[in-house]
Amino acid sequence: MESLLQGATRLFAALGYDATTLKQIVEATGLDPAKEGFGGSKRDLYLAVIERAARIETEALEGVVNDMMSADHVTAAGAVHEIVDRYIDFCVDNPEFPALWIHRWLYDAADLTGLERQYSQPLITMTTSVLEQAAEAGYIDDTADMEYCVWTLIWCVHGFVQGGVLDESGDRLGAENPEVLARFRRHLHRLAARTLNLS
């Protein structure tokens, strides 16, 4: 089943839900869904893909977000930077996951409602909440909009991982280029530091 979900994730990430068929998934993976323990529709497979993606992301990030809860005035800045790094690394290592959500931002699978509320919002809410707690404790700037800070991180990382940047010649460069990735990382750290007045 895991191989089927991995293959379906790659196709849904590349083509979107609306443009992907079960036949394409079967042909691309070389797997018989029934033999993999799956007897549902394309919709069912997509829901399983989204659930798997959200679970893997939560497992990768929940710990570092929880670490922020125990931060103090000395460790708060480092904890924020660790969240930034972990999110960049996760998305660079799993570019198909940001691609799934970007397709949804463009109204792919628009008939499947509530997925963001069920699968994305909990981690976003948790991250926003720990930043708000740190702000209330006086560890970071309490005038910043913490929810938009989290969304800015998401927008920037998703856009970078999927679209990269253009160099002076107009060639597209992305996370596969270590210098480009390092420059992007420095920029996001600076953005977080200035937005939250980190030391």
C-alpha positions as CSV (number, residue, x, y, z in Angstrom):
1,M,0.0,0.0,0.0
2,E,2.9,2.4,0.8
3,S,4.3,2.0,-2.7
4,L,0.9,2.8,-4.2
5,L,0.6,5.9,-2.0
6,Q,4.0,7.1,-2.9
7,G,3.3,6.7,-6.6
8,A,0.0,8.3,-6.4
9,T,1.5,11.2,-4.4
10,R,4.1,11.8,-7.2
11,L,1.4,11.9,-9.9
12,F,-1.1,14.1,-7.9
13,A,1.8,16.4,-7.1
14,A,2.9,16.6,-10.7
15,L,-0.5,16.8,-12.5
16,G,-3.0,17.7,-9.8
17,Y,-6.0,15.6,-8.7
18,D,-8.3,16.7,-11.6
19,A,-5.8,15.8,-14.3
20,T,-4.8,12.4,-12.8
21,T,-6.6,9.2,-13.5
22,L,-6.4,5.9,-11.6
23,K,-5.2,4.3,-14.9
24,Q,-2.2,6.7,-15.0
25,I,-1.3,5.8,-11.4
26,V,-1.5,2.1,-12.1
27,E,0.6,2.5,-15.3
28,A,3.2,4.7,-13.5
29,T,3.5,2.5,-10.4
30,G,3.1,-0.9,-12.1
31,L,0.9,-1.8,-9.1
32,D,-2.5,-3.4,-9.0
33,P,-4.4,-1.4,-6.4
34,A,-6.5,-4.4,-5.4
35,K,-3.3,-6.4,-4.7
36,E,-2.0,-3.5,-2.6
37,G,-5.1,-3.7,-0.4
38,F,-6.8,-0.7,-2.0
39,G,-10.3,-1.1,-3.5
40,G,-11.5,2.5,-3.6
41,S,-11.9,5.2,-6.1
42,K,-9.5,8.0,-7.2
43,R,-11.1,10.2,-4.6
44,D,-10.4,7.6,-1.9
45,L,-6.8,7.3,-3.0
46,Y,-6.3,11.1,-3.1
47,L,-7.7,11.4,0.5
48,A,-5.3,8.7,1.6
49,V,-2.4,10.6,-0.1
50,I,-3.4,13.8,1.7
51,E,-3.8,12.0,5.0
52,R,-0.4,10.4,4.6
53,A,1.3,13.7,3.6
54,A,-0.2,15.5,6.7
55,R,0.9,12.7,9.0
56,I,4.5,12.7,7.7
57,E,4.7,16.5,8.0
58,T,3.3,16.5,11.5
59,E,5.7,13.8,12.6
60,A,8.6,15.8,11.1
61,L,7.7,19.2,12.6
62,E,5.7,18.6,15.7
63,G,8.7,18.1,17.9
64,V,10.5,21.3,16.9
65,V,7.3,23.3,17.4
66,N,6.9,21.7,20.8
67,D,10.4,22.7,21.6
68,M,9.4,26.3,21.2
69,M,6.9,25.8,24.0
70,S,9.7,25.2,26.5
71,A,11.9,28.1,25.2
72,D,12.8,31.0,27.4
73,H,14.2,34.4,26.6
74,V,17.6,32.9,25.9
75,T,16.5,30.0,23.7
76,A,13.5,31.6,21.9
77,A,15.4,33.0,18.9
78,G,17.1,29.7,18.3
79,A,13.9,27.8,18.6
80,V,12.3,30.1,15.9
81,H,15.3,29.6,13.6
82,E,15.1,25.8,14.2
83,I,11.4,25.9,13.0
84,V,12.4,27.8,9.9
85,D,15.3,25.3,9.1
86,R,13.2,22.2,9.8
87,Y,10.4,23.4,7.5
88,I,12.8,24.3,4.7
89,D,14.5,21.0,5.0
90,F,11.3,19.0,5.2
91,C,9.9,20.7,2.0
92,V,13.2,20.4,0.1
93,D,13.3,16.7,1.0
94,N,9.6,16.1,0.2
95,P,8.8,18.5,-2.7
96,E,5.7,16.6,-3.6
97,F,4.0,17.6,-0.4
98,P,4.1,21.4,-1.1
99,A,3.1,20.6,-4.7
100,L,-0.1,18.9,-3.5
101,W,-1.1,21.9,-1.5
102,I,-0.2,24.4,-4.2
103,H,-2.5,22.5,-6.6
104,R,-5.2,23.0,-4.0
105,W,-4.4,26.7,-3.7
106,L,-5.1,26.8,-7.5
107,Y,-8.5,25.1,-6.8
108,D,-7.5,21.7,-7.9
109,A,-9.9,19.1,-6.4
110,A,-12.2,21.9,-5.4
111,D,-15.1,19.5,-4.9
112,L,-13.1,17.9,-2.0
113,T,-13.6,20.5,0.7
114,G,-12.4,20.7,4.3
115,L,-9.1,19.1,3.7
116,E,-7.1,22.1,4.8
117,R,-9.1,22.4,7.9
118,Q,-8.6,18.8,8.7
119,Y,-5.0,18.3,7.7
120,S,-3.1,21.6,7.4
121,Q,-4.8,23.8,10.0
122,P,-3.9,21.9,13.1
123,L,-0.1,22.2,12.6
124,I,-0.5,25.9,11.5
125,T,-2.6,26.6,14.6
126,M,-0.2,24.9,16.9
127,T,2.8,26.8,15.5
128,T,0.9,30.1,15.7
129,S,-0.1,29.4,19.2
130,V,3.5,28.7,20.5
131,L,4.7,31.9,18.8
132,E,1.9,33.8,20.5
133,Q,2.8,32.3,23.8
134,A,6.4,33.4,23.3
135,A,5.3,36.9,22.4
136,E,3.1,37.1,25.5
137,A,6.1,36.0,27.6
138,G,8.1,38.8,26.1
139,Y,10.6,36.6,24.3
140,I,9.7,37.8,20.8
141,D,8.0,40.9,19.4
142,D,4.4,40.9,20.4
143,T,3.4,43.4,17.7
144,A,3.9,40.9,14.9
145,D,1.0,39.0,13.4
146,M,2.0,35.5,14.3
147,E,-0.5,33.8,12.0
148,Y,0.8,35.7,9.0
149,C,4.4,35.0,10.1
150,V,3.6,31.2,9.8
151,W,1.8,31.7,6.5
152,T,4.7,33.8,5.2
153,L,7.0,30.9,5.9
154,I,4.7,28.5,4.2
155,W,4.2,30.7,1.1
156,C,7.9,31.4,0.7
157,V,9.1,27.8,1.2
158,H,6.4,26.3,-1.1
159,G,7.1,28.9,-3.8
160,F,10.8,28.4,-3.6
161,V,10.7,24.6,-3.6
162,Q,8.3,24.5,-6.5
163,G,9.4,27.5,-8.6
164,G,13.0,28.4,-7.5
165,V,14.4,31.7,-8.6
166,L,15.7,33.2,-11.8
167,D,19.3,34.1,-12.1
168,E,20.6,37.1,-14.0
169,S,20.5,35.1,-17.2
170,G,16.9,34.1,-16.7
171,D,17.7,30.5,-15.9
172,R,15.7,28.9,-13.1
173,L,17.6,27.8,-10.1
174,G,16.2,25.9,-7.1
175,A,16.9,23.9,-4.0
176,E,19.1,21.4,-5.9
177,N,21.7,24.2,-6.1
178,P,23.4,24.4,-2.6
179,E,24.4,28.0,-3.0
180,V,20.8,29.0,-4.0
181,L,19.4,27.0,-1.1
182,A,21.8,28.6,1.4
183,R,21.0,32.1,0.2
184,F,17.2,31.4,0.5
185,R,17.8,30.0,4.0
186,R,19.7,33.1,5.0
187,H,17.0,35.3,3.7
188,L,14.2,33.5,5.6
189,H,16.2,33.6,8.8
190,R,16.7,37.4,8.3
191,L,13.0,37.8,7.6
192,A,12.1,35.9,10.8
193,A,14.6,37.8,12.8
194,R,13.4,41.2,11.7
195,T,9.7,40.4,11.8
196,L,9.9,38.9,15.3
197,N,12.8,41.2,16.6
198,L,15.0,38.2,17.4
199,S,18.4,38.7,18.9
